[in-house]
Amino acid sequence: MSILLVVLLSTNGISQTRAERSGPLTSGTAPSFKATSTMGDINFPDDYFGKWKILFSHPADFTPVCTSEILALAASHEEFKKLKTQLIVISTDGLNSHIEWVKSMESISYEGFSPVKIDFPLIADNELVVSKLYGLLQSNSKERKDIRGVVFIDTENKIRAFFHYPNSVGRNIEEIKRTLIALQTEDKHGVQTPANWQPGNEVLIKSPSSIQEAEKLERKQDANLRKVTWYMWFKKL
């Protein structure tokens, strides 16, 4: 069996209005909303001022892949807190379903972890309000289920990244954390991160915009810079 992998390189100057959007909202300002959750009412984004936010949409409660993801998130929750990031889970299931599912999951020992407390909110979006705002509904489903998606939203309430996983493939929490740290590193230092980057590794500086700038980098005596070619420079932070 052959698998075709398509890699999309980002470009500037491409826009699409919300009315034209047929898929998930992947850039721009994150829509505000009010919702009911397992931890009470949510006023988004006001309740999380100054924090990064990650929305995790999932197809259904009481399903094996989704359960494994929530338990893995709960096991890593303290690490996300240290990164000043709020985790928010959403599906089109009702609040009672969410509450019973959480109670069930908090009694499960999973992959070497003792039962963990799930102290991030699960939004009950059975009226589809938030799912429609963010374009998270499955386009080929008649059951009003969400996709398996991840939306990264920064402290300025801008959508910075979006992941969409197949229903049968569980999310990699370490990759989600790595992406979050990469985005925060970009904001703090004005740099980029290369393929397979891990926190603590060298980063990339932006390519020179002119011959003069490239020559200036060549002459610069900076032990923290490492040249690969004239348009590709690594930097130690």
Contacts in CASP RR format, 6 or more apart in sequence:
PFRMAT RR
TARGET T0000
AUTHOR 0000-0000-0000
METHOD contacts of the structure
MODEL  1
MSILLVVLLSTNGISQTRAERSGPLTSGTAPSFKATSTMGDINFPDDYFG
KWKILFSHPADFTPVCTSEILALAASHEEFKKLKTQLIVISTDGLNSHIE
WVKSMESISYEGFSPVKIDFPLIADNELVVSKLYGLLQSNSKERKDIRGV
VFIDTENKIRAFFHYPNSVGRNIEEIKRTLIALQTEDKHGVQTPANWQPG
NEVLIKSPSSIQEAEKLERKQDANLRKVTWYMWFKKL
18 25 0 8 1.000
21 135 0 8 1.000
22 139 0 8 1.000
23 135 0 8 1.000
23 139 0 8 1.000
24 134 0 8 1.000
24 135 0 8 1.000
24 136 0 8 1.000
24 147 0 8 1.000
24 149 0 8 1.000
24 151 0 8 1.000
24 162 0 8 1.000
24 164 0 8 1.000
25 31 0 8 1.000
25 133 0 8 1.000
25 134 0 8 1.000
25 135 0 8 1.000
25 151 0 8 1.000
25 159 0 8 1.000
25 162 0 8 1.000
26 159 0 8 1.000
26 162 0 8 1.000
27 158 0 8 1.000
27 159 0 8 1.000
28 158 0 8 1.000
28 159 0 8 1.000
29 157 0 8 1.000
29 158 0 8 1.000
29 159 0 8 1.000
30 44 0 8 1.000
30 45 0 8 1.000
30 53 0 8 1.000
30 134 0 8 1.000
30 151 0 8 1.000
30 153 0 8 1.000
30 157 0 8 1.000
30 158 0 8 1.000
30 159 0 8 1.000
31 133 0 8 1.000
31 134 0 8 1.000
32 44 0 8 1.000
32 45 0 8 1.000
32 46 0 8 1.000
33 42 0 8 1.000
33 44 0 8 1.000
33 129 0 8 1.000
33 130 0 8 1.000
33 133 0 8 1.000
34 41 0 8 1.000
34 42 0 8 1.000
34 43 0 8 1.000
34 44 0 8 1.000
35 41 0 8 1.000
35 42 0 8 1.000
35 44 0 8 1.000
35 90 0 8 1.000
35 123 0 8 1.000
35 124 0 8 1.000
35 125 0 8 1.000
35 129 0 8 1.000
35 130 0 8 1.000
36 42 0 8 1.000
36 95 0 8 1.000
36 123 0 8 1.000
36 124 0 8 1.000
37 88 0 8 1.000
37 95 0 8 1.000
37 98 0 8 1.000
37 121 0 8 1.000
37 122 0 8 1.000
37 123 0 8 1.000
37 124 0 8 1.000
38 95 0 8 1.000
38 98 0 8 1.000
38 99 0 8 1.000
38 102 0 8 1.000
38 118 0 8 1.000
38 121 0 8 1.000
38 122 0 8 1.000
38 124 0 8 1.000
39 119 0 8 1.000
39 120 0 8 1.000
39 121 0 8 1.000
40 121 0 8 1.000
42 88 0 8 1.000
42 121 0 8 1.000
42 123 0 8 1.000
44 53 0 8 1.000
44 88 0 8 1.000
45 53 0 8 1.000
45 153 0 8 1.000
45 157 0 8 1.000
48 86 0 8 1.000
50 84 0 8 1.000
50 155 0 8 1.000
51 84 0 8 1.000
51 85 0 8 1.000
51 86 0 8 1.000
51 155 0 8 1.000
52 83 0 8 1.000
52 84 0 8 1.000
52 85 0 8 1.000
52 86 0 8 1.000
52 152 0 8 1.000
52 153 0 8 1.000
52 154 0 8 1.000
52 155 0 8 1.000
52 180 0 8 1.000
52 184 0 8 1.000
53 85 0 8 1.000
53 86 0 8 1.000
53 88 0 8 1.000
53 153 0 8 1.000
54 80 0 8 1.000
54 85 0 8 1.000
54 86 0 8 1.000
54 87 0 8 1.000
54 88 0 8 1.000
54 150 0 8 1.000
54 151 0 8 1.000
54 152 0 8 1.000
54 153 0 8 1.000
54 176 0 8 1.000
54 180 0 8 1.000
55 88 0 8 1.000
55 89 0 8 1.000
55 90 0 8 1.000
55 134 0 8 1.000
55 149 0 8 1.000
55 150 0 8 1.000
55 151 0 8 1.000
55 153 0 8 1.000
56 69 0 8 1.000
56 73 0 8 1.000
56 87 0 8 1.000
56 88 0 8 1.000
56 89 0 8 1.000
56 90 0 8 1.000
56 149 0 8 1.000
56 150 0 8 1.000
56 171 0 8 1.000
57 89 0 8 1.000
57 90 0 8 1.000
57 91 0 8 1.000
57 131 0 8 1.000
57 134 0 8 1.000
57 136 0 8 1.000
57 146 0 8 1.000
57 147 0 8 1.000
57 148 0 8 1.000
57 149 0 8 1.000
57 150 0 8 1.000
57 151 0 8 1.000
58 66 0 8 1.000
58 69 0 8 1.000
58 70 0 8 1.000
58 89 0 8 1.000
58 90 0 8 1.000
58 91 0 8 1.000
58 146 0 8 1.000
58 148 0 8 1.000
58 149 0 8 1.000
59 66 0 8 1.000
59 91 0 8 1.000
59 138 0 8 1.000
59 145 0 8 1.000
59 146 0 8 1.000
59 147 0 8 1.000
59 148 0 8 1.000
59 167 0 8 1.000
60 66 0 8 1.000
60 91 0 8 1.000
60 93 0 8 1.000
60 145 0 8 1.000
61 91 0 8 1.000
61 93 0 8 1.000
61 97 0 8 1.000
61 98 0 8 1.000
61 100 0 8 1.000
61 101 0 8 1.000
62 97 0 8 1.000
62 101 0 8 1.000
62 104 0 8 1.000
65 148 0 8 1.000
65 167 0 8 1.000
65 168 0 8 1.000
65 169 0 8 1.000
65 170 0 8 1.000
66 91 0 8 1.000
66 148 0 8 1.000
67 101 0 8 1.000
67 105 0 8 1.000
67 108 0 8 1.000
68 110 0 8 1.000
68 170 0 8 1.000
69 170 0 8 1.000
69 171 0 8 1.000
69 173 0 8 1.000
70 89 0 8 1.000
70 105 0 8 1.000
70 118 0 8 1.000
71 105 0 8 1.000
71 108 0 8 1.000
71 110 0 8 1.000
71 111 0 8 1.000
71 113 0 8 1.000
71 116 0 8 1.000
72 110 0 8 1.000
72 111 0 8 1.000
72 173 0 8 1.000
73 87 0 8 1.000
73 89 0 8 1.000
73 120 0 8 1.000
73 173 0 8 1.000
74 105 0 8 1.000
74 116 0 8 1.000
74 117 0 8 1.000
74 118 0 8 1.000
74 119 0 8 1.000
74 120 0 8 1.000
75 110 0 8 1.000
75 113 0 8 1.000
75 116 0 8 1.000
76 173 0 8 1.000
76 177 0 8 1.000
77 87 0 8 1.000
77 116 0 8 1.000
77 119 0 8 1.000
77 120 0 8 1.000
79 177 0 8 1.000
80 86 0 8 1.000
80 87 0 8 1.000
80 177 0 8 1.000
80 180 0 8 1.000
83 177 0 8 1.000
83 180 0 8 1.000
83 181 0 8 1.000
83 184 0 8 1.000
85 180 0 8 1.000
86 120 0 8 1.000
87 120 0 8 1.000
88 120 0 8 1.000
88 121 0 8 1.000
88 123 0 8 1.000
89 120 0 8 1.000
89 121 0 8 1.000
89 122 0 8 1.000
89 123 0 8 1.000
90 122 0 8 1.000
90 123 0 8 1.000
90 125 0 8 1.000
90 130 0 8 1.000
90 131 0 8 1.000
90 136 0 8 1.000
90 146 0 8 1.000
91 98 0 8 1.000
91 122 0 8 1.000
91 123 0 8 1.000
91 124 0 8 1.000
91 125 0 8 1.000
91 145 0 8 1.000
91 146 0 8 1.000
92 125 0 8 1.000
92 126 0 8 1.000
92 128 0 8 1.000
92 131 0 8 1.000
92 137 0 8 1.000
92 144 0 8 1.000
92 145 0 8 1.000
92 146 0 8 1.000
93 101 0 8 1.000
93 124 0 8 1.000
93 126 0 8 1.000
94 124 0 8 1.000
94 126 0 8 1.000
95 124 0 8 1.000
95 126 0 8 1.000
97 124 0 8 1.000
98 122 0 8 1.000
98 124 0 8 1.000
101 122 0 8 1.000
102 118 0 8 1.000
102 122 0 8 1.000
105 118 0 8 1.000
106 115 0 8 1.000
106 116 0 8 1.000
106 117 0 8 1.000
106 118 0 8 1.000
107 115 0 8 1.000
108 115 0 8 1.000
109 115 0 8 1.000
123 130 0 8 1.000
125 131 0 8 1.000
125 146 0 8 1.000
128 137 0 8 1.000
128 144 0 8 1.000
130 136 0 8 1.000
131 137 0 8 1.000
131 146 0 8 1.000
134 151 0 8 1.000
136 146 0 8 1.000
136 147 0 8 1.000
136 149 0 8 1.000
137 144 0 8 1.000
137 145 0 8 1.000
137 146 0 8 1.000
137 147 0 8 1.000
138 145 0 8 1.000
138 146 0 8 1.000
138 147 0 8 1.000
147 164 0 8 1.000
147 165 0 8 1.000
147 167 0 8 1.000
148 164 0 8 1.000
148 165 0 8 1.000
148 166 0 8 1.000
148 167 0 8 1.000
148 169 0 8 1.000
148 170 0 8 1.000
148 171 0 8 1.000
149 162 0 8 1.000
149 163 0 8 1.000
149 164 0 8 1.000
149 165 0 8 1.000
149 171 0 8 1.000
150 161 0 8 1.000
150 162 0 8 1.000
150 163 0 8 1.000
150 164 0 8 1.000
150 165 0 8 1.000
150 171 0 8 1.000
150 176 0 8 1.000
151 159 0 8 1.000
151 161 0 8 1.000
151 162 0 8 1.000
152 159 0 8 1.000
152 160 0 8 1.000
152 161 0 8 1.000
152 162 0 8 1.000
152 179 0 8 1.000
152 180 0 8 1.000
152 183 0 8 1.000
153 159 0 8 1.000
153 160 0 8 1.000
154 160 0 8 1.000
154 183 0 8 1.000
154 187 0 8 1.000
160 183 0 8 1.000
161 179 0 8 1.000
161 183 0 8 1.000
163 171 0 8 1.000
163 176 0 8 1.000
163 179 0 8 1.000
165 171 0 8 1.000
178 197 0 8 1.000
178 198 0 8 1.000
178 199 0 8 1.000
181 199 0 8 1.000
182 193 0 8 1.000
182 197 0 8 1.000
182 199 0 8 1.000
185 191 0 8 1.000
185 193 0 8 1.000
185 199 0 8 1.000
185 203 0 8 1.000
185 237 0 8 1.000
186 192 0 8 1.000
186 193 0 8 1.000
189 203 0 8 1.000
189 237 0 8 1.000
190 206 0 8 1.000
191 203 0 8 1.000
191 204 0 8 1.000
191 205 0 8 1.000
191 206 0 8 1.000
191 235 0 8 1.000
191 237 0 8 1.000
192 203 0 8 1.000
192 204 0 8 1.000
192 205 0 8 1.000
192 206 0 8 1.000
193 201 0 8 1.000
193 203 0 8 1.000
193 204 0 8 1.000
194 201 0 8 1.000
194 202 0 8 1.000
194 203 0 8 1.000
194 204 0 8 1.000
194 234 0 8 1.000
197 203 0 8 1.000
200 237 0 8 1.000
202 226 0 8 1.000
202 234 0 8 1.000
202 235 0 8 1.000
202 236 0 8 1.000
202 237 0 8 1.000
203 234 0 8 1.000
203 235 0 8 1.000
203 237 0 8 1.000
204 232 0 8 1.000
204 233 0 8 1.000
204 234 0 8 1.000
204 235 0 8 1.000
205 225 0 8 1.000
205 233 0 8 1.000
205 234 0 8 1.000
205 235 0 8 1.000
207 231 0 8 1.000
207 232 0 8 1.000
208 214 0 8 1.000
208 216 0 8 1.000
208 217 0 8 1.000
208 230 0 8 1.000
208 231 0 8 1.000
214 230 0 8 1.000
214 231 0 8 1.000
217 225 0 8 1.000
217 227 0 8 1.000
217 233 0 8 1.000
218 227 0 8 1.000
218 230 0 8 1.000
224 235 0 8 1.000
224 236 0 8 1.000
224 237 0 8 1.000
225 233 0 8 1.000
225 234 0 8 1.000
225 235 0 8 1.000
226 233 0 8 1.000
226 234 0 8 1.000
226 235 0 8 1.000
226 236 0 8 1.000
227 233 0 8 1.000
227 234 0 8 1.000
228 234 0 8 1.000
END
